[in-house]
Amino acid sequence: MKVLTLPASSSPSLAAWRRSNRESCGGLSRTASRGTTLLKLLVLTQDRRHTMNYAIVGFGKIGQALAHAFARKDMDVTVASRRSPAELELQARAIGPKVVAKSLEEALKADIIFLAVPFGEHRNIAKALPSWEGKTIIDAMNSFPLPLEELDGLPSSAFAAKSFAGAKLVKGFNHLGAAKLATDPKVEGGYRVVFLSSDDDDAVAPVAEVAKELGFAPVKLGKLNEGGWLVHARGGTWGHLIFQDVFKKQQ
């Protein structure tokens, strides 16, 4: 397999950010109350960015594979499906202690929601909230075997997005089978790729960030009518893009 090269990227930890902030702005708190307030607001904003919460809606093969990805990194995630939390609890705990089964209503309180239900069920999920404002949805669904005629000629994510008015929808994590998605993405000296596309540019960055936290290499493919077509499943294939599974980090 040909292995592409992806430059290493690093993001400072919150602790490092705070240390740097103290060193560069140590005098701020001693100068004026206004400066102190601004510094506190900066720290609060940074804390919020690092406390995004996640949910997986759908607990079939893909949903469970995503849960394994979170458990592998010891990250908290809520899972929900048509089954009750009590029915999911045993499976969830078997995956990891931070995989918590909750009701759909509770799961939809998350900031970022992985949608991993059969494609035909997305409308029912959409009806569960009166408004999707402020939510980011990661569409991990595939629409096959539905013909394009039933999708109004749209890529599946653009079609699904119509049901989630107000939400920011990002297509991603759909081209990897459950077996690959559930296993460590660090392979052959590189990292498995997840392709992301969205009509909301500001939604892609936090999704790319969680993809990196889970150990994947995110690749942005543009908008839904661009990259969305490349990852639109047709039977057992995905668009006209020849996928490269692994990116290798430069040494």
N, C-alpha and C positions, 0 to 999 in steps of 0.2 A: 504494500500500500504506500502511495506517495504521501509523505508527511510534510505539511506546510509549516511555516515558521510564524509564531506569534510572539512579539516582544513581551518580555515580562513587565507587568504593571504592579505597582504597589500603592496602597492607600494607607495613610497613617492611622494608627489606632486612636481611639478617643483619648486614651491616657497620654499618648504622645502629643496629640493636639493640645491637650490641656497644659502639658509641660512647656510646649513651645509658646503657647499663649501667655503663660505666666512669665516666661523669660522675656518675651517681647513687649508685654503689656503690664509688667509688674507694677509700674508706677501709676497705672491708670486708676486703680482703686484708691490711691492716696491723693489724687488730685481733685476730683469733683464727684459729687454724687451722681451726676448725669453719666459720667464715664463708667462708674460702677454699674449703673443700671444697664448700660449698653453691653457691658461684658457679661452680665448675668443673662441677658437675652441671648447673646451668642452661644453661651454654654447650654442654655435651655433648648435652643434650636438644634444644636448638635446632638444633644441627648435624644431628642425626639427622632432625629434621623436614624439613630442607632437602636431605636426601640420599635421599629415597624413590626407589626404582627401579621402572621400569615395563616391562611386556611387552605385546605384542599377540599373541594366539593366533588364528591365522587370517590368511592373507595373500592373500585375494581382493580384490574391489573395496573393501569397507569397511576391511579390514585395511590395505591400501595407502594408502587415504585418510587413515586415522589416522596412519600412518607419515609421510605428507607434513605433517600438522599438527605433529608433533614436530620434523621436520626444519626446518620454517619458523621455529621458535623455537630452533633449535640445542640441542635437548634430547635426552639419551640415551634410547634405547628399544631393547629386544630384540624381535625378531619370530621367530615359529615357526609351523609348519603341519605338515600330513601329509608335505610334502616335506622332504627333508634340508636342513640348513643350506647345503650346497654348492650345491644347486639354487636356493636363495633368495638367495644372496649377491650375484649380479650385480644383481638387481632392487633389493635392499636398498641397495646402494652407489649405485645410480643415483638413489635418492631422497635420500640424504644420508649423510655420513660417520659420523654418530652413530646411524644405523639399522643395527643389528647382527643378523645372522641367527644363531640358535643352535638347539640341539635343544629339543624340547618340555620335556624334563627340566630343562634349564638355564633356559628361559624362566619356568618355574613357580616359580623361586626369587625372582621379583620380589615386591615388596610389593603393588603394584596391578596387576591383570591385566585388560586389555581382552579380552573374549571376543567374537570376530568371526567365528565359524565358522557354517556352516549350522545351523539350530536342531536338527536331528535328530542332530547330532554332539556335542552338549554332554555327553551321558552318557559317551561315550568319553573326553572330556577329563577328566571328573570322576574316572574310574578311574585317571588317571595319578598321583595322589597318594594315599597312605594316609590323610592327614588334611589338611584345608583350614584348620585353625586358624591364625589370624593373617593370613590372606589376605583382600584386598578384591578382589572381582570386579566389573568394570563390564560389565553385560550389554548389548552393542550389537547383539544378535541380534533378528530378527523371526521370528515363528512361522508366518506365512502360507505355504502355504495350509492348514495344519492347522485342522480345526474345533475349537471349544471342547470338544466331547465328548472329544477325545483329550488335552485338557489338564486333565481332571478339573474342568472349569468354572472354572479359575483363570486369571488373567492369565499370560502366558507366563513372565514373570520369576519369579513365585511358584512356578510349576511347575518351572522350571529350578533354582531355589534348593534344592529337595528333594534334588537330586543332589550338591550341594556342601556337605554337612554340616560345620558349623563355620566356614564362610566368611561374610564380610559381603558381601552382594550388593546392588549399586546399579544400577538400570535407568537407562541414559543413552546418548546419542549415537546412538540407533537411528532417530530420526525424520528425520534429514537424509540425503539421498541421497549417494552416494559423491562425486559431482561437487562438491556444495556443501561437503561435509566436507573435501575435499582443498584447497579454495581458501581464501584469506585471509578469516577471518570478519568482518573489519572492512569493512562495506559500508553505503552510504547514510548515512554519518555515525554508524552504530551498530554493534552487534555481534550476530552470529548467536547464537541461544539454543540451549542444550542443557537439556533437562528431566531432572531427577533425582528418583527415588523409591526408597525403601528402607525395610525394616522395622528397620534399625539406624541410629538417629539419629546415632551417632558416626561412622558410615562415610561419611555424606554430605559432611561438612566437607572431608576431604582430597580427595574426588573433585571437589567444587566448586572447590577450590583449583587442582587440575591443569587443570580446564576453563578457569579464568581465565588460568592460565599459557599455555595454548594459544591464548588470545585470544577465547574464547567467553564468553557471559554465562550463567552457570548459574541455573536457576530450580528451586526445590524444590517438588515436587508431592505431598509426603506419603508415605504408606506404599504398599506394592505393591498392596494391594487398593483403594487410592484413586487415586493418580497412576499406578500401574501400569496401570490400566484405560484411563486417558486416552492413554497412549502404546502401548497394545496394538494392534498392526497387524492390520487386517482388510482383506485385499486391498491396495488402493492407498491406504487411508485409515487414520488413527490415531484410534480411539475417537471420542468426541463432542466432543473439544476442537478448536476452530478455532485452529490454530497461528499464532502471530505469529513470523515468522522473525527479525526484527531488533528489538533494543532500542536506543534512542538515549540516549547518555549526556548528562546535563544539562551545559549549558555554564557 
